[in-house]
Amino acid sequence: GFVVGHAGLYQALAMFAVAYFIIGMTVLSVCAIATNGALDAGGAYYMISRALGPEFGGSIGIMFFLANVCGSALYVLGLVEAVVDSFGIPPGQEAGTGVHVLPQSYWYELLYGTVLLALCLLVCLVGASIYAKATFLIFLIVAAVLGTILVSFFATRPLKVPIHLPHFNGTETDNGFFTGFSLNTLRDNLGGGYGVDYTTGQMMSFSSVFAVMFNGCTGIMAGSNMSGDLKRPSYSIPRGTISAVLFTYLVYNLLAFLMCATCNRILLQKDYGFLRDISIFPPLVTMGMYAATLSAAMSNLIGASRILYALARDDLFGRALALAKKTSASGNPVMAVIISWLVVQVVLFSGKLNTIASVVTTFFLLVYATVNLACLALEWASAPNFRPTFRYFTWHTCLLGIAGCCVMMFLISPVSASVSLGFLLLLLLALHYLSPSSTWGYISQALIFHQVRKYLLMLDVRKDHVKFWRPQMLLMVQNPRGSARLIDFVNDLKKSGLYVLGHVELQDLDMLPSDPLQPQQDSWLSLVDKLNVKAFVSLTLAPSVRHGVRQLLFTSGLGGMRPNTLVLGFYDDEVPQDGLARHPAFTSAREEVPLGFPPLRAPTTPKLLSAWEYVGIVADALKMLRNVLLARQLESLDKAWELRRAASPPPTIHVWPVNLLRPDSARYADTCSLFLLQMACVLNMARAWRRASLRLFLCVEAGTMPHAQEEKLRQLLKDLRIQAQIQLVPWDAITRLHWQTCRGPPGGPAEEEEEEEGVVNFPTNTTQVSDEYVCAANKMVLEQSPAPAVRFLYLPRPPADTSLYPLYLHQLELLTRGLGPTVLVHGVSAVTSTQL
């Protein structure tokens, strides 16, 4: 009567259609999730948390708990209103007459609500079995009342119904009319005629009427809330919920038509209990109203307790909900029931029914939207294990349900909707950072996998362009205990590219009962989390380190995301230090020293890798067109200290883009030199290194027009948009040492035998460079002050003659001895672009 009295028949039918469209889409999602596996206690909360994860589940669980609590209070207040209307002392009278004996005031109505709520509490404390019996009895009463009302519309003759309305100086009497079936009455009631709600004194509108009406439709979740108490929830929930939705929709539409055709608007708007006045047996209608409202209040109270119990059992809120875990001997969560009852009792202080109707509706709509979102996510993730036996849904129905819920939330009450979404967001953030990890499975991972696979297929290597090149690193790590700072340094070098930590385990799978790498995977992933680096982990078994690195270079990555740069630690005789135990991520008092990695190699223990095999790995990578970085003494780089130093002078990065082991080919614009410049620039672009400045060293000889070379290099840097200081370094005395040990001066036969460095041929210059020259070059690099945070040097290609590998490594060791953190770089691909 309230709905059709204010909104008229057309708008009432539209409200029912919109409400049941939203509910229908949600019911399809509920049925799909309910038939996809075993359901436990918690209903919608259980469905959402197991589908979307603990953050969404916990936050929506709290919202759904509050919605049921407020809904229970709403129905109790509605029942109080009906009781006072039937048995209350009329306003303006000091003493009642007949059955009108109940005093009316805020505190008296609060007392009546408390008594009725206590009755609901007693039923819920006994358990689900007595609740089921009580609701079945109430169902029979309501069915009988409904039959009586339908008969009354046809059997009752036209009559005048006196209406006593409260007024500021007493009471006001008006007359409503039951006209029987009348075309004029129907015409008068077709359109809207919003008036003042006589219980609150507020002017009604479409949104406020819809908010009150929608609360009568929220019982669809009552069955799912009892999922933990049902014998076969996957069978009962779809059938019971769909039957209830169809039945109530038909009944609401039929009653709306009958009321509009038989009752005038004054009766509908000013007497919400008019059905009692026109019934052929008024006491039965009164009994039915009380029974239906009491049933709804109990349903919401027991639903709230089951949600609270499920939240407490999942430990999402820790000790805050520990009390709600306690159950009776029969398994009834009595403490959750008592806590829910106390919260409902607090809500009863709000007083009037329509005051909290919009809040309850907003909460329920938010829950319904999230149920649809959970089903949509499961459908879009295309996981093979999402196989609900209920198939009458698609992602379109889920999307329509979400859109309908969100639109109606803001139409009903923009303020309530905004506050509810803000509260939901706060709960999401709190649970994300504070809740323990769960083993339920995260739908986000399935959705990410689905999208990543799709975009990886779209990432076409044939469309690569040098303008969009980025480093994609494979860092080989023997033992993370000795490589923590190197792992962090390479993370700064990757520039949003792929970063893979590779490790080779020297074992033969044929001789083992199972894969030894699987137990190690968790330790490596925990390491990545603790060090806060954005890296993947790739482990392999191989008979030798060289074979293992080849495997990883061939197989690491996927599609267009494959490593293009190999990073190795330097091969020297230094004793490895356990940097992981000293790392800030593992020195917290709360953390134990770390993970499951073996202790570092003792100084007397032989290495797993020979010098010849180490250089062979570098040669293999270059043959496979991978760039190579060799990092020496990076474990001595204290990045935090370097970047916290006083601003004057700022930390520097020294760059030597010339091949110091080949003084007869001192060119700055070959592929390798440009790659070295690019890597130094990439490091400088990292957030942690932006305060550092690049210093580029130009080695010049007398009589070679050094200023012209400097200007040419400066122009190159300008074209490449690289900001760096250029410093000229005379090295005549050093190159003289080289020529004294060679067969002739520059340009002679010794130089002509050497072709320009390419992809296939290997220079033989290594045999011609003396240790004296290399030590002098090392001293030249070392003398440049101030001392930098890190140095980048040119890495020459290994010699073609494999017997010269030890000599090649020896010269690299002499060149970088005592330089501190140093990166030797060799690039084989064009990585710089001057194009727009």
C-alpha positions, 0 to 999 in steps of 0.5 A: 500500500505504501508503494502504490499509494505514493508511486502509483501503479505504473511506477510501482510496477516499474520499481518491481521490475527494476528491483527484481531485474537486479535481484534476478541477475544476482540470483543467477550469479548466486546459483552459479557460484553455489553449484560450483563446489561445496558451500560452508557457513557464511552464504554470500560472504563465503562465496565472495571470499573464496572467489575474490580473495580475503580482502574483498571477502572480508570487507564485503562480509562486514558490509553484509553483516551490517546490512543484515543487522540494520535489516533486522532492526528495520523489520523490528521497527516495522513490527513495532509500528504495526503493533502500536498502530493496532494496540497503541493509545491514540495520540491526544488521549491519556488513557486507552480504551478497549484493545488500545492500551499501549502507550506511545513514545520514543522510549516506549517504542524502543522498549517494545522493539527490545522485547520483540528482538529478545524473542528473535534472540531466543529462537536464534539461540536455540539453533537453526532447527527451531528457526526452520520450524518457526519459519515454516509455521510462519510461512503457513500463516502468511499463505493463509493471510494472503489467500484471505486478502485475495478473497477480501478484494472480491468479497468485501463491499465498498466501505468508508475507512476512518483514519486517525492521523497524529497532529501537533495539537491532537489528532486529525481524522480523514476518511479513506475509501475501499471502492471495490473494483472501480475503473475510476479508482484504477485511473486515479491510481495509475500515476504518481502522487507522492505525499508526506509519510505520516510516520516520519513527516518527510516528503516521499520521492521515487528514490525514498519509496524504492529504498523502502520497497527494496527492503522487502525484496532482500530475502533472497539471500536468506537461504544462502546465509544458512548455507552452513546449516543446509544438508545440500546447499548446492541443491537447495539454494538455486531451487529455493531462491529462484522459486522465492523470487518468482513467487514474490514477484508475481504476488507483489504485482498482483497485490499492486493491481488489486490495491490500485483498482479497489482503494483510493489514494488517501487510504493507501497513503494514510493508512498502511494497515488498511488491509486489516480494515478491508479483510473478511477476517481482520485478526488473521491479517494482523497475525500475518503482518506480525508473523511475516515481519518477525520472520524477516527480523529473525532471518536477518538476525540469524543471517548476520550471526552466520556471517559474523561466525564465518568471518571470525572462523577465517581469522581475517580480523584476528583477535577482534572477532575471536569471541564470535568463534565460540559455539554450543555443543550442537554447533550453533554459534551462540556468541555470534548470535549474541554479538549480532543481537547487541548490534541490532539493539544499538541500531534500534535507537535510530527510532524510525523505519524509513531513517535506516531504509536507504542505508540498508538498501545501499549495503544490500545493493553493494553486496549484490554487486559484489556477488555479480562481480565474483561470478563475472571474475570467475567467468572471465578467468576461464579457469577449468575448475569453474564448472557450475552445474547451474548454467543459466548465466553469462558474463552479460547477466553478471555485468547487467547485475553490477550496473543495475546495483551501482546505478540504483545505489546512487539513485536512492541515496548518493550520500549513502552510496558514496559513504558505503563505497568509501567504507568498503575501500578502507576495509579493503586497504586495511585487510590488504595490509593487515590480514594473513595470507590465505589458501583459498586461491586468488581470482586476481591471479587467474585474471592476471594470467588470462590477460598476460597470456593474451597480451604476450600473444600480441607482443610480436618480436617482429615489430620490435624497434630500437626506439622502444628497446629496453634491457631484459636481464638474466642475472646468474646467481650461484648463491644469493647469500653472496649476491644480495647487492648485485641483485639489487643493482641489476634491478636498478638497471632493468628499466621496467624490462624483464628481470630473471634470476637464474641459477644452475644446480649441478646434478643429474636428474637420472640419478635422483628420485625427484626434481630437487629444484621444486623445494628451492623455488619457494626460497627464491620467491621469498628472496625476491619478495624480501629484497623487493625486486621485480624479478622472476626466478628460473632454476635449471639442472645441468651437468655443468654451469656452462650448459645450464646458462645455455639452457636458460639463455635459450628457454628463459622468458616467453614470446617477446619477453626474453632476456637480451642481456646476460649478467655475471659476477666477476671470476676472481679469487675473493672470498665471498661475504654473506651480504644477505645476513647483513641486508636490511630486509633480513636484519629486522628483529622480527625476521630470522636469518634467511631462507633455505640457501646453503652457506657460502663457499669456504676459501679452501673449497674449489670453485664449481666453475673453471676460468676457461668455462667462465669465459666460454659462457661469455663467448656463448652469450655473444654468439647467441647475440646477447649483451654481456655485463660482468659485475665486479665488487658490486657487493662492496657498493653501499647504495644507500650510503653513496646516495645519502652523501652530502649534495656537494659533490653528488655521487658520480658514475664513471663511464669509459666507452673505449676498449682499453685493451685495444688502444689501436682502436679507440673509437667511441661510436661503435655498437658496444660503446653506445650500448655502454653509454645506454646502460650508464644512462639507464642506471642514472634514470633509476629513481635511486640514482637520479642524484648521481651525475654521469662523467664520460672519459675521453682518452686522447693522444697528442696531435689528434685534435682532442677538442674536435673529438670532444665536440664530436662526442658532445654532439653525440651525447646531445643527439642521444639526449644523455646528460654527462660531463666530458673529461679529457684524459691524456694517455700517450704514456700508456699507449707508448707502453703498448707500442713498445711491445708490438711489432710496429707503430699504429697502422703497421702490419700488426693492425692490418691483420685485425678486422673491425670487430663484428659478430663472427670474427674474434680479435687476437689483440689479447696476445699483444697487450702486456701486463705492464700496459694493462696495469698502467691503464688500471692506474689511469682509471683509478686516478680519476677523482673524485672516486665514483659510486660505480664505473662502467668499462668496455668489455672486449670480445673473448679471443677466438682461440679458446686456449687464450681464455685464461689470459683474457680473464687475467687481463680483465682482472688486472684492468679492474683490480682495486677499482671498486664497484665496476661493470664491464659491458659488451653490447652486440645490438643497436640500442640508441635512437636519435629519431622521434 
